[in-house]
Amino acid sequence: MKALEQLLWSIALPGFGQLLNKKYFKGTVLILLEFLINAQSRFNEAIRLSFLGETRKATEIIDFQWLMFYPCLYFFAMWDAYKDAGGGQSPYAFLPFIFSAYFVTVGLIYSTHITVFGIFFGPIWFPMLTVIPGVLIGLFMQSIVNRS
């Protein structure tokens, strides 16, 4: 249960799970990196615009050079907090996190060119949708490797 709590706090803000695990230096570094990337990429403004349905405008204001760092930071912080709290003890339990980071990064790259059923999801919603196949493929790969 503790590992799930740390995982959920890391979803809320990268670094919070580490602080709860008493990894203060690592947690502080992750929080500072999150703030830096968030500010430089204009991520919060893009989220705000996306929630208002202005996904094209979100695409125009986002700094993709900075935002490309975010998926790896985000999923690493989640995995690290979860692992340090005692979760992820099965072999290759990190694979769903890695595949999610990869799929979200690729989703971000293609987010300016893809519509789904005629809907332009943009740089916020489309990468979020790619978490689903990332987790599923990561779990699938984990089960394959663990069978070997």
CYANA upper distance limits for C-alpha pairs under 8 A (distance plus 0.5 A):
  1 MET  CA      5 GLU  CA      6.90
  2 LYS  CA      6 GLN  CA      6.85
  2 LYS  CA     85 ALA  CA      6.74
  2 LYS  CA     86 GLY  CA      8.23
  3 ALA  CA      7 LEU  CA      6.63
  3 ALA  CA     81 ALA  CA      7.89
  3 ALA  CA     82 TYR  CA      5.38
  3 ALA  CA     83 LYS  CA      7.68
  3 ALA  CA     84 ASP  CA      8.24
  3 ALA  CA     85 ALA  CA      5.16
  3 ALA  CA     86 GLY  CA      6.32
  3 ALA  CA     87 GLY  CA      5.62
  4 LEU  CA      8 LEU  CA      6.64
  4 LEU  CA     82 TYR  CA      7.19
  4 LEU  CA     87 GLY  CA      8.08
  5 GLU  CA      9 TRP  CA      6.73
  5 GLU  CA     17 GLY  CA      8.34
  6 GLN  CA     10 SER  CA      6.67
  6 GLN  CA     16 PHE  CA      8.06
  6 GLN  CA     17 GLY  CA      4.86
  6 GLN  CA     18 GLN  CA      7.99
  6 GLN  CA     20 LEU  CA      7.31
  6 GLN  CA     21 ASN  CA      8.06
  6 GLN  CA     78 MET  CA      8.32
  6 GLN  CA     81 ALA  CA      6.16
  6 GLN  CA     82 TYR  CA      6.30
  6 GLN  CA     85 ALA  CA      7.36
  7 LEU  CA     11 ILE  CA      6.85
  7 LEU  CA     17 GLY  CA      6.84
  7 LEU  CA     78 MET  CA      5.82
  7 LEU  CA     79 TRP  CA      7.78
  7 LEU  CA     81 ALA  CA      6.50
  7 LEU  CA     82 TYR  CA      5.57
  8 LEU  CA     12 ALA  CA      6.93
  8 LEU  CA     17 GLY  CA      8.23
  8 LEU  CA     78 MET  CA      8.35
  9 TRP  CA     13 LEU  CA      6.86
  9 TRP  CA     14 PRO  CA      8.18
  9 TRP  CA     16 PHE  CA      6.13
  9 TRP  CA     17 GLY  CA      5.78
 10 SER  CA     14 PRO  CA      5.11
 10 SER  CA     15 GLY  CA      6.56
 10 SER  CA     16 PHE  CA      5.91
 10 SER  CA     17 GLY  CA      5.38
 10 SER  CA     18 GLN  CA      8.31
 10 SER  CA     74 TYR  CA      8.35
 10 SER  CA     77 ALA  CA      6.76
 10 SER  CA     78 MET  CA      5.62
 10 SER  CA     81 ALA  CA      7.46
 11 ILE  CA     74 TYR  CA      8.03
 11 ILE  CA     78 MET  CA      6.93
 12 ALA  CA     16 PHE  CA      8.24
 13 LEU  CA     31 ILE  CA      7.84
 13 LEU  CA     34 GLU  CA      8.44
 14 PRO  CA     27 GLY  CA      8.20
 14 PRO  CA     30 LEU  CA      6.51
 14 PRO  CA     31 ILE  CA      6.41
 14 PRO  CA     34 GLU  CA      7.18
 14 PRO  CA     73 LEU  CA      8.04
 14 PRO  CA     74 TYR  CA      6.36
 14 PRO  CA     77 ALA  CA      5.86
 14 PRO  CA     78 MET  CA      7.44
 15 GLY  CA     19 LEU  CA      6.86
 15 GLY  CA     26 LYS  CA      7.73
 15 GLY  CA     27 GLY  CA      4.59
 15 GLY  CA     28 THR  CA      6.90
 15 GLY  CA     29 VAL  CA      8.00
 15 GLY  CA     30 LEU  CA      5.39
 15 GLY  CA     31 ILE  CA      5.53
 15 GLY  CA     77 ALA  CA      6.76
 15 GLY  CA     81 ALA  CA      8.49
 16 PHE  CA     20 LEU  CA      6.83
 16 PHE  CA     27 GLY  CA      6.82
 16 PHE  CA     31 ILE  CA      8.07
 17 GLY  CA     21 ASN  CA      6.72
 17 GLY  CA     27 GLY  CA      7.88
 17 GLY  CA     77 ALA  CA      8.16
 17 GLY  CA     78 MET  CA      7.93
 17 GLY  CA     81 ALA  CA      5.47
 17 GLY  CA     82 TYR  CA      8.13
 18 GLN  CA     22 LYS  CA      6.78
 18 GLN  CA     23 LYS  CA      5.58
 18 GLN  CA     24 TYR  CA      7.19
 18 GLN  CA     26 LYS  CA      7.12
 18 GLN  CA     27 GLY  CA      5.21
 18 GLN  CA     77 ALA  CA      8.25
 18 GLN  CA     80 ASP  CA      8.06
 18 GLN  CA     81 ALA  CA      5.76
 18 GLN  CA     84 ASP  CA      8.43
 19 LEU  CA     23 LYS  CA      5.90
 19 LEU  CA     24 TYR  CA      5.69
 19 LEU  CA     26 LYS  CA      8.46
 19 LEU  CA     27 GLY  CA      5.71
 19 LEU  CA     28 THR  CA      8.15
 21 ASN  CA     81 ALA  CA      7.55
 21 ASN  CA     84 ASP  CA      7.33
 21 ASN  CA     85 ALA  CA      6.93
 23 LYS  CA     27 GLY  CA      6.46
 24 TYR  CA     28 THR  CA      6.45
 25 PHE  CA     29 VAL  CA      6.69
 26 LYS  CA     30 LEU  CA      6.69
 27 GLY  CA     31 ILE  CA      6.65
 28 THR  CA     32 LEU  CA      6.60
 29 VAL  CA     33 LEU  CA      6.59
 30 LEU  CA     34 GLU  CA      6.53
 30 LEU  CA     73 LEU  CA      8.07
 30 LEU  CA     77 ALA  CA      7.72
 31 ILE  CA     35 PHE  CA      6.71
 32 LEU  CA     36 LEU  CA      6.62
 33 LEU  CA     37 ILE  CA      6.53
 34 GLU  CA     38 ASN  CA      6.31
 34 GLU  CA     70 TYR  CA      7.97
 34 GLU  CA     73 LEU  CA      8.06
 35 PHE  CA     39 ALA  CA      6.46
 36 LEU  CA     40 GLN  CA      6.52
 37 ILE  CA     41 SER  CA      6.33
 37 ILE  CA     66 TRP  CA      6.39
 37 ILE  CA     67 LEU  CA      7.02
 37 ILE  CA     69 PHE  CA      7.72
 37 ILE  CA     70 TYR  CA      7.24
 38 ASN  CA     42 ARG  CA      6.44
 38 ASN  CA     43 PHE  CA      5.62
 38 ASN  CA     44 ASN  CA      7.26
 38 ASN  CA     67 LEU  CA      7.93
 38 ASN  CA     70 TYR  CA      8.45
 39 ALA  CA     43 PHE  CA      7.20
 39 ALA  CA     44 ASN  CA      8.17
 40 GLN  CA     63 ASP  CA      7.64
 40 GLN  CA     66 TRP  CA      6.77
 41 SER  CA     62 ILE  CA      6.14
 41 SER  CA     63 ASP  CA      4.94
 41 SER  CA     64 PHE  CA      7.12
 41 SER  CA     65 GLN  CA      7.98
 41 SER  CA     66 TRP  CA      5.49
 41 SER  CA     67 LEU  CA      5.76
 42 ARG  CA     46 ALA  CA      6.89
 42 ARG  CA     61 ILE  CA      7.54
 42 ARG  CA     62 ILE  CA      6.05
 42 ARG  CA     63 ASP  CA      7.09
 43 PHE  CA     47 ILE  CA      6.65
 43 PHE  CA     62 ILE  CA      7.04
 43 PHE  CA     67 LEU  CA      7.76
 44 ASN  CA     48 ARG  CA      6.65
 45 GLU  CA     49 LEU  CA      6.66
 45 GLU  CA     58 ALA  CA      7.87
 46 ALA  CA     50 SER  CA      6.50
 46 ALA  CA     55 THR  CA      8.35
 46 ALA  CA     57 LYS  CA      8.39
 46 ALA  CA     58 ALA  CA      4.97
 46 ALA  CA     59 THR  CA      7.82
 46 ALA  CA     61 ILE  CA      7.46
 46 ALA  CA     62 ILE  CA      6.80
 46 ALA  CA    123 PRO  CA      8.40
 46 ALA  CA    124 ILE  CA      7.64
 47 ILE  CA     51 PHE  CA      6.67
 47 ILE  CA     58 ALA  CA      7.93
 47 ILE  CA    124 ILE  CA      6.83
 48 ARG  CA     52 LEU  CA      6.92
 49 LEU  CA     53 GLY  CA      6.86
 49 LEU  CA     54 GLU  CA      5.56
 49 LEU  CA     55 THR  CA      6.87
 49 LEU  CA     57 LYS  CA      7.46
 49 LEU  CA     58 ALA  CA      6.11
 50 SER  CA     54 GLU  CA      5.74
 50 SER  CA     55 THR  CA      5.34
 50 SER  CA     58 ALA  CA      6.75
 50 SER  CA    122 GLY  CA      8.15
 50 SER  CA    124 ILE  CA      7.23
 50 SER  CA    125 TRP  CA      7.98
 54 GLU  CA     58 ALA  CA      6.85
 55 THR  CA     59 THR  CA      6.75
 55 THR  CA    120 PHE  CA      7.56
 55 THR  CA    121 PHE  CA      6.83
 55 THR  CA    122 GLY  CA      5.63
 55 THR  CA    123 PRO  CA      8.00
 55 THR  CA    124 ILE  CA      8.49
 56 ARG  CA     60 GLU  CA      6.97
 56 ARG  CA    120 PHE  CA      8.31
 56 ARG  CA    122 GLY  CA      7.07
 57 LYS  CA     61 ILE  CA      6.98
 58 ALA  CA     62 ILE  CA      6.64
 58 ALA  CA    122 GLY  CA      7.69
 58 ALA  CA    123 PRO  CA      7.67
 59 THR  CA    112 THR  CA      7.39
 59 THR  CA    122 GLY  CA      6.69
 59 THR  CA    123 PRO  CA      6.53
 62 ILE  CA     67 LEU  CA      8.20
 63 ASP  CA     67 LEU  CA      6.77
 64 PHE  CA     68 MET  CA      6.38
 65 GLN  CA     69 PHE  CA      8.31
 66 TRP  CA     70 TYR  CA      8.06
 67 LEU  CA     71 PRO  CA      8.42
 68 MET  CA    105 THR  CA      6.82
 68 MET  CA    108 LEU  CA      7.87
 69 PHE  CA     73 LEU  CA      6.98
 70 TYR  CA     74 TYR  CA      6.38
 71 PRO  CA     75 PHE  CA      6.56
 71 PRO  CA    101 ALA  CA      5.62
 71 PRO  CA    102 TYR  CA      8.18
 71 PRO  CA    104 VAL  CA      6.76
 71 PRO  CA    105 THR  CA      6.56
 72 CYS  CA     76 PHE  CA      6.30
 72 CYS  CA    101 ALA  CA      5.82
 72 CYS  CA    102 TYR  CA      8.19
 72 CYS  CA    105 THR  CA      8.42
 73 LEU  CA     77 ALA  CA      6.55
 74 TYR  CA     78 MET  CA      6.90
 74 TYR  CA    101 ALA  CA      8.36
 75 PHE  CA     79 TRP  CA      6.62
 75 PHE  CA     97 PHE  CA      6.25
 75 PHE  CA     98 ILE  CA      7.69
 75 PHE  CA    100 SER  CA      7.87
 75 PHE  CA    101 ALA  CA      6.35
 76 PHE  CA     80 ASP  CA      6.39
 76 PHE  CA     97 PHE  CA      7.83
 76 PHE  CA     98 ILE  CA      8.42
 77 ALA  CA     81 ALA  CA      6.58
 78 MET  CA     82 TYR  CA      6.60
 78 MET  CA     97 PHE  CA      8.42
 79 TRP  CA     83 LYS  CA      6.45
 79 TRP  CA     94 PHE  CA      7.25
 79 TRP  CA     97 PHE  CA      6.97
 80 ASP  CA     84 ASP  CA      6.48
 81 ALA  CA     85 ALA  CA      6.66
 82 TYR  CA     86 GLY  CA      7.14
 82 TYR  CA     87 GLY  CA      5.70
 82 TYR  CA     88 GLY  CA      7.36
 83 LYS  CA     87 GLY  CA      5.27
 83 LYS  CA     88 GLY  CA      5.98
 83 LYS  CA     89 GLN  CA      7.96
 88 GLY  CA     93 ALA  CA      5.59
 88 GLY  CA     94 PHE  CA      7.56
 89 GLN  CA     93 ALA  CA      7.32
 91 PRO  CA    142 GLN  CA      8.31
 91 PRO  CA    146 ASN  CA      7.26
 92 TYR  CA    142 GLN  CA      6.26
 92 TYR  CA    145 VAL  CA      8.21
 92 TYR  CA    146 ASN  CA      7.99
 93 ALA  CA    142 GLN  CA      7.30
 94 PHE  CA     98 ILE  CA      6.83
 95 LEU  CA     99 PHE  CA      6.51
 95 LEU  CA    138 GLY  CA      5.36
 95 LEU  CA    139 LEU  CA      7.33
 95 LEU  CA    141 MET  CA      7.74
 95 LEU  CA    142 GLN  CA      6.69
 96 PRO  CA    100 SER  CA      6.46
 96 PRO  CA    134 GLY  CA      7.03
 96 PRO  CA    135 VAL  CA      5.11
 96 PRO  CA    136 LEU  CA      7.63
 96 PRO  CA    137 ILE  CA      7.60
 96 PRO  CA    138 GLY  CA      4.29
 96 PRO  CA    139 LEU  CA      6.00
 96 PRO  CA    142 GLN  CA      8.21
 97 PHE  CA    101 ALA  CA      6.71
 97 PHE  CA    134 GLY  CA      8.35
 97 PHE  CA    135 VAL  CA      7.36
 97 PHE  CA    138 GLY  CA      7.72
 98 ILE  CA    102 TYR  CA      6.72
 98 ILE  CA    138 GLY  CA      7.84
 99 PHE  CA    103 PHE  CA      6.50
 99 PHE  CA    134 GLY  CA      5.28
 99 PHE  CA    135 VAL  CA      6.94
 99 PHE  CA    137 ILE  CA      7.47
 99 PHE  CA    138 GLY  CA      5.84
100 SER  CA    104 VAL  CA      6.49
100 SER  CA    130 THR  CA      7.93
100 SER  CA    131 VAL  CA      5.63
100 SER  CA    132 ILE  CA      8.13
100 SER  CA    133 PRO  CA      8.07
100 SER  CA    134 GLY  CA      4.53
100 SER  CA    135 VAL  CA      5.99
100 SER  CA    138 GLY  CA      7.89
101 ALA  CA    105 THR  CA      6.62
101 ALA  CA    131 VAL  CA      8.24
101 ALA  CA    134 GLY  CA      7.99
102 TYR  CA    106 VAL  CA      6.74
102 TYR  CA    134 GLY  CA      7.86
103 PHE  CA    107 GLY  CA      6.33
103 PHE  CA    127 PRO  CA      8.08
103 PHE  CA    130 THR  CA      6.21
103 PHE  CA    131 VAL  CA      6.99
103 PHE  CA    133 PRO  CA      8.01
103 PHE  CA    134 GLY  CA      5.93
104 VAL  CA    108 LEU  CA      6.51
104 VAL  CA    127 PRO  CA      5.25
104 VAL  CA    128 MET  CA      7.15
104 VAL  CA    130 THR  CA      6.03
104 VAL  CA    131 VAL  CA      6.52
104 VAL  CA    134 GLY  CA      8.17
105 THR  CA    109 ILE  CA      6.86
105 THR  CA    127 PRO  CA      7.67
106 VAL  CA    110 TYR  CA      6.87
106 VAL  CA    127 PRO  CA      8.26
107 GLY  CA    111 SER  CA      6.17
107 GLY  CA    126 PHE  CA      6.85
107 GLY  CA    127 PRO  CA      5.03
107 GLY  CA    130 THR  CA      6.63
108 LEU  CA    112 THR  CA      8.31
108 LEU  CA    123 PRO  CA      6.18
108 LEU  CA    124 ILE  CA      8.31
108 LEU  CA    126 PHE  CA      7.68
108 LEU  CA    127 PRO  CA      5.70
110 TYR  CA    114 ILE  CA      6.85
111 SER  CA    121 PHE  CA      7.78
111 SER  CA    122 GLY  CA      5.78
111 SER  CA    123 PRO  CA      5.70
111 SER  CA    126 PHE  CA      6.41
111 SER  CA    127 PRO  CA      7.40
112 THR  CA    122 GLY  CA      6.39
112 THR  CA    123 PRO  CA      7.19
114 ILE  CA    120 PHE  CA      7.19
114 ILE  CA    121 PHE  CA      8.37
115 THR  CA    119 ILE  CA      5.55
115 THR  CA    120 PHE  CA      5.04
115 THR  CA    121 PHE  CA      7.17
116 VAL  CA    120 PHE  CA      7.16
116 VAL  CA    121 PHE  CA      8.11
121 PHE  CA    125 TRP  CA      5.68
121 PHE  CA    126 PHE  CA      5.62
122 GLY  CA    126 PHE  CA      6.29
123 PRO  CA    127 PRO  CA      6.92
124 ILE  CA    128 MET  CA      6.96
125 TRP  CA    129 LEU  CA      6.79
126 PHE  CA    130 THR  CA      7.09
127 PRO  CA    131 VAL  CA      7.46
128 MET  CA    132 ILE  CA      8.47
130 THR  CA    134 GLY  CA      6.75
131 VAL  CA    135 VAL  CA      6.56
132 ILE  CA    136 LEU  CA      6.73
133 PRO  CA    137 ILE  CA      6.36
134 GLY  CA    138 GLY  CA      6.46
135 VAL  CA    139 LEU  CA      6.58
136 LEU  CA    140 PHE  CA      6.59
137 ILE  CA    141 MET  CA      6.49
138 GLY  CA    142 GLN  CA      6.53
139 LEU  CA    143 SER  CA      6.71
140 PHE  CA    144 ILE  CA      6.81
141 MET  CA    145 VAL  CA      6.61
142 GLN  CA    146 ASN  CA      6.49
143 SER  CA    147 ARG  CA      6.70
144 ILE  CA    148 SER  CA      7.27
